[in-house]
């Protein structure tokens, strides 16, 4: 697996992934098909609706967004509606969700798309990233979830899952490790199923592979996880010594 993440390149084509990576991907997708979280923005193909949900989810728990997302879309059902609103009205609609820079950036992005792009959000991640407030993750999420592009979308949950499953070394927030995580994520994206794959990684990180107290014993891909196997081995050794 080291060959996938060793360099600065994106990595090998999906068909050249090692067997252990292919099995991990297949089992995670199978688990996601049966146990995906039921969220109001799941399955949305409107790029604007995807952008709204992903913007709200930045640094905010899902439970909070569940309340605000439908209400915001009811008030601004289209990107054109949002662009036409005043800054004060948008801020008022965001009241209680926090991190108000997100609302300002979303509003600015809507206005720029209307002014410069004839009201259509771009399809390509690099073009999406040129808009206010859209970073690498959000661009990948919109491109894969709304347009079906075969690109990764690595949030905190997905990064944690990949680092644990494939035992990535290095400081968590270092630029080198971040490049390796994104390279690995790109190599793992299954052609035509990027939306399911990206959301499967997020769901696993949010439910089993949590930052604190991961549920390794119950994890559906524990046997394919380097960290999970190491923890299991340590627990067995501890039990034998008692």
N, C-alpha and C positions, 0 to 999 in steps of 0.2 A: 504493500500500500504506500510505502514511502515514496515510490516513483511518482505518485500522483501529486504530492505536495512538496516535493523537494525544491523545485525551482520557482521562478516567478511567473512561468507560463500558466495558462488556464488548466492544463493537464491533458491527459489522453482522451480520446473520444469514448463515449459511454460503452461502446461495444468492446473496448479493450480494458475495462475495469477488471481487477482481480476477482476471482470467484467469491471471496468473503464479502467484498463490497456489493456484488450483485445480489447475494443472498440477503444481506442487510437491507438493501433497497426494496427487494421484493417483499420481504416480511413486513417492513414498515408500511408500505403501500397497502398491503392486505389488511393490516391492523387499522389503518386510517379509513379504509372503505367501510369497516364495520363499526368503528367507534369514534368517528370524527365528531367534534363539538358542533352542536347546532347553534349557529350564530346568525343574526339577521342579515349580515353582509356576506355570508358564505354563498357562493354560487352567483354573485352579482357579476354581470358582464359589462355593465355601464362603467366606462373608465372613470367618470366623474364620481360615481358612488364608491368605487374602489378607492379612489384618492381620498375622499372624505373619511372613510373608515380607517385607512392606514395612517392618515394624519392624526386622527383622534387617538389611535392606539399608541402613538409615540409617547413613551414614558408614562403611560396610563394603564391601569388594570382593565381587563376586559369588562368586569362588572360595572365599572363607571361608564364605559362607552355604550353599553347596552341601553342605557337610559337616554343618552344624548343623541346617538346616531339617527334613530327614526325621527326624532323631533327636529333635528337640523335639516334633514332631507325634506321633511314636510314643509318647512319654511322656505328652503331653497332647493327645489326639486331638480333644477338643472344648473349647469355651470354658468349659463347666461343669467339666470336669476341671481346667483351669488355675485357675479361680476357687477350687476346693476345695483346691488345693495350698497348702502353707506357703510363706512368703516365702523361707525358707532352701532349700527344695527347688527353687524356681524359679531362684534365683540359682545353685545348683549345676548346674542344667541349662544355664545360660547361660555357665558357666565356659569361658573361652578365647575367647569372642566379643567381649568388651570392652564398654565403654560401658554399664555395668550399670544406669544409670538407665532405659535402654530396657526392660530386663526388669522393673524395678519398676513402670514406667508400664503396660506390657502387662498385668501381673498386676492392678494397680489397676483398669484399664479392664475387665478380665474380671469382676472382683468387682462393679464398679458396674453393668455390664450385667445381671448375674444379679440384683442387688438391686433395681435401679430399672427395668429394661426387660424383665423376664421372659425374660432369656437371649437376646434377639435384638439383634444389632448394628443400629443405625439405617441407613436407606437414604440419607438426605440428608446432604451434606457438612457443612452447618452443625451438624447434630445429632451427627455423628461427631466434630467438632472440640471438642465439649463434654466429650469423654472424656479422661482423663489421657494425655498423651504423643502425642496425635493432632493434627498440624498440618495446614496447608492442603494440602500435597502428599499426605500419607497419606490424608486424607479423600477427596481426589479420586481416588486410586488405588483405594481400597476401593469407592467409589460406582460408578466406571466399570468396574472389572474384575469385581467380584462382582455388582453389580446392573444393569450395563448403562446407567447414567446418562450422559447426554450432557454430561459435565463434563470440564475439563482436569485433568491431573495433571503439574505441572511440577517435575521434579527438576533437579539441576545439569546433567545431560546434555541434557535437553530445552531448558532455558533457553539453554544455549550454542548449540545448533543453531539455535533461532529467532533469537537475536541475530545470528548470522553470516549466516544465509540472508537475513534482511530488513534487515541493516545497522543494527541499533538502536544509537542513540547513548546517551551518558551513562555514569556510573560503574557498574561491574558490580553493586555491592551497594547502590546507592541505592534508596530507596523508590519514587522516580518510575520508574526503569527496571524495577523489579520489577512495578509496576502495569502497565506497558506490555507486558511479557512475558506476564503472565497474561491481559491483554485480548486479545492476539494469539492466544494458545493457545486461549482460549475461542472466538474467532471461527472458528478453523480446525477445531474438532472436527466431524467428519462425523456427521450424525444416524444413530444406530444402530450406529456403529463406533468409539465412543470408546475401547474397550479396545484395539483394534488400533492406533488412531492414537497413543494415549499411549505404548504400548510401542514403536511404530515410531520415535518421536522418541528414546526412551531408547536403543534399540539402535543407531541411527545415531550418537548421541553417544558411545556406548561403544566403537564399532568403527572408525568413519571420522572423525567430527568430534570427535576427542579434544582435550583441553585443550592438550596439547603435541604438536607434529608431526602435525597433522591430515593425513589422506590425501586431499587435495583431488583429485588426479589420478584416483584410483580411485573417488571418491564417486559413488554412483548418482544424486544430484541436484545435482551440481556446476554444471551449466549453468543451474540455477534458483536458484543461491546467489549473492548479491551479493558476499560476501567471496571465494568461490571464483573468480568471474569477475575480480575485482580482482587476485587473486594471479596468475592466469593471464596477465593483461595485463602485469603487472610482469615476469614471467618472460620473456615474449616481447620486451619492450623491452630487458631486460638481454641477451638472446641477440643481438639486432640490433646492440647497441653493441660486442659482442666482436669 
